[in-house]
């Protein structure tokens, strides 16, 4: 971490700051092996934050909506996110260029891959997407992105960061305007030339 140059949590400050600017409280692990541990680093962070919500000495005291929790991860973090999805407190997930078949998924899932990714193929992410049949699920292939290039595609207007922001606003803030990007017979992202989209039947209504 280097606060002087605003470098926090590796290469993810654009995404973290974007989500925070929309009113989400973001806890980001500094671990590079977030899919390992019992509890997972993601769950350690969540437990800490929920403890803060009940600590009268904390700035978070009674200021958090603890019923609306999501998880997002990239690469190794995507694998971790899919594992953490079994926690009943996590109501929705999103992954970028990394995933594993989630067990005990509590709500909708967004899976993003990069069409130029040679580290984690879209086929492998698509396989995970295809395993989700009891919750709404969507697969978005960012056609020009490699494994990490999505972080630098036009800042917050890049396909991945835009989709992640809109997804969590819809799932955790009941944002009806952004719902049209994902749901319905003809979703707005379905016609975005930068991406291709697959959705399961639970996303169509």
C-alpha positions, -999 to +999 in steps of 0.1 A: +000+000+000+012+035-008-012+062+003+009+090-012+003+078-047-032+064-040-021+028-047-042+005-026-049-032-029-027-038-059-043-027-092-079-024-080-084+012-068-105+021-098-130-006-090-129-001-053-133+036-055-161+033-080-181+009-058-175+031-027-187+062-046-220+045-051-225+040-014-211+005-009-187-002+020-159-022+004-136-045+023-107-058+001-083-085+012-046-079+007-040-117+004-029-131-029-044-165-020-079-155-011-093-189-020-074-206+008-081-205+046-108-214+070-124-190+072-116-175+038-101-140+039-133-127+024-153-141+053-127-128+078-133-093+064-170-097+064-170-109+100-149-079+110-172-054+093-204-069+108-187-067+143-180-030+136-216-025+128-225-034+164-196-017+181-207+016+196-171+029+193-169+022+155-178+048+128-198+020+112-220+015+143-256+010+130-247+026+097-246-005+076-274-024+058-262-058+070-289-077+051-275-066+017-241-081+011-224-090-021-190-104-030-168-098-061-134-112-071-109-113-100-089-144-109-079-161-076-105-138-061-131-151-084-125-186-071-126-173-036-159-155-043-175-187-056-164-205-024-177-176-002-210-177-019-220-206+004-222-181+033-259-173+037-251-137+044-239-131+009-269-124-013-252-120-047-218-125-064-198-114-094-165-127-107-140-116-134-117-140-151-119-166-124-146-189-111-155-223-096-188-241-093-205-223-064-222-244-038-251-230-017-255-199-039-279-176-022-288-153-051-280-140-086-245-144-101-227-125-127-197-142-144-173-121-166-145-134-188-121-118-212-122-128-249-084-124-251-076-140-218-049-167-221-048-173-183-084-182-176-104-191-207-139-180-213-148-217-218-139-224-182-159-195-169-188-205-191-187-239-176-192-224-141-220-202-154-237-232-169-237-250-135-260-223-120-296-234-126-314-225-094-305-187-093-305-160-120-271-161-137-254-142-165-221-147-184-205-116-201-176-120-224-156-088-227-143-094-262-112-073-262-101-079-226-072-101-215-067-114-179-062-079-164-068-054-192-104-049-181-091-026-153-078-001-178-106+001-204-119+036-202-119+038-164-153+034-148-170+033-183-152+001-193-176-029-198-165-048-166-165-020-141-197-005-155-214-039-154-201-047-119-214-013-105-248-017-122-251-054-110-245-046-074-268-015-076-296-037-090-291-067-066-283-048-034-300-013-039-331-023-058-320+000-087-348-005-112-333+017-139-301-004-141-321-036-140-327-033-178-290-038-185-293-074-173-329-086-172-358-088-197-363-102-231-337-078-246-312-065-220-291-034-228-258-053-223-271-079-248-268-052-275-234-037-264-210-045-292-181-047-268-194-078-252-214-110-258-239-122-232-255-154-221-283-156-195-302-184-179-339-186-181-343-169-147-329-137-161-354-133-189-386-123-170 
